């Protein structure tokens, strides 16, 4: 990100400033064609005097359509003819822009570049790019779309608001475009039945397939081809002060997002990587998330940990299903309930308080719509997802009790999962006072994703943590994570019965009861500051399949993510 140095709006010069345009030629802005020279004549102020406006005054002026069009045209003209310094000078971060635009020609080997501006809104200008990638005698045309924004710079003149995505929409801070022999050979990923997995058939797997290639390309026996690729920055080397939000995946990968192939100039020879994906379940997951906005789901086998499906409504960017870091809301009550039962603070049919409100650490907690259960049991409180039934026990717990339960029984938060592609293993930090109370109901500092929550309900079903995996450990001899202990038979029986009852007679019954058979489930919603609606969570099992989903700003989990999970579980034979 450049040093914006702006105050007030993004603004234009004085209206009496004269701009003389000496047009050397006209037409489309292409390489070496349509270059125009612009000269400023005069610079009077609004009051008609000859005094030029100060930078502060210029920045206070709104941009005109002419400002936007002329700045864009000059920027494209310089970029098209390979004048990286000239184009960079028309941005608000010349050093970063010059480096990226120099690499565009030198490293990406993109030539004959033509730009076609589109119609945008305000100062935003969408544009089409048509270019040729040439490397060692191999050439291919390449087209893509991007966008830029014109703003006022420190001096008040119109400039391009520099972002890496101006060069290519897939670029983030520290990433580069590079053409040449791919460092990692291609792979052919196949499902559990041997069928090929492609991004065209399963759009949600595009990033997963990139991750599989990055990890297993050199181990699968293939040979490299010639490609144009996005080479990702190493973790911690992206934006200023980590502004790109990327962290090391903890598995030796060093990148939150894998490198991405944009264009193949010469095919390599792929090696084969077998996954645990079920084509039937993956297809069902793809269909269901496509019907929804901002939904993510994971389905796995509790008996083995094999991942059957991974899907997201959003097909680009971080994989929320595997790498998301979100408060899991009341789905975390599965872990908390197991802990309370172990410590003798709750029993499935023992009386248990569920008041409207409960104060802890100076915070006043309440139930949804301020309900209460008078004379109820832990079974009824769990099935109704009563917040105060859990928070009321905080005084009997040590600050690290929930953290230990999550790590020792459910295998969470130790950063040691190795599923075959980058993943986030959940986080349950040690907290105290009000944040500790909030963590008991999946708020506070607790963070999960659908993969983690699906693993939680799978552990509750079987009583034993089995680390989920997408690539069988036997493929590369890696070790999977284990938990230090399992649920006792008594605690396991009560926890499983709580979830089964919730799926047939409690908050999860709407989506799950019609499925019948061996089922269990739990709803959840997580409040997020700044959102009108909470994130809706739902997790459940049916037979030997367990799933979890989240819908961002979906509202109540039972009505948002519940039908999604139920529909996909129904597809499992």
Buried (B, 14 or more C-beta within 10 A) or exposed (E): BBEBEBEEEBBBBBEBBEBEEEEEEEEEBBBEBBBBEEEEEEBBBEEEEEEBBEBEBBBBBEBBEEBBBBBBBBBBBBBBBBBBEBBBBBBBBBEBBBBBBBBBBEBBBBBBBBBBBEEBEEBBBBBEBBBBBBBEEBBBEBEBEBBBBBBBBBEBBBBBBBBBBBBBEBBBBBBBBBBBBBBBBBBBBBBBEEEEBEBEEBBBBBBBBBBBBBBBBBBBBBBBBBBBBBBBBEBEBBBEEEEBEBBBBBBEBBBBBBBBBBBBBBEBEBBBBBBBBBBBBBBBBBEBBEEBEBBBBBBBBBBBBBBBBBBBBBBEEBBBBBBBBBBBBBBBBBBBBBBBBBBEBBBBEEEBBBBBEBEBBEEEBBBBEEBBBEEBBBBBBBBBBBBBBBBBBBEEBEBBBBBBBBBBBBBBBBBBBBBBBBBBBBBBBBBEEBBBBBBBBBBBBBBBBBBBBBBBBBBBBBBBBBBBBBBBBEBBEBEBBEBEEBBBEEBBBBBBBBBBBBBBEBBBBBBBBEBEEEBBBBBBBBEBEEEEBBBBBBBBBBBBBBBBBBBBBBBBBBBBBBBBBBBBBEBBE
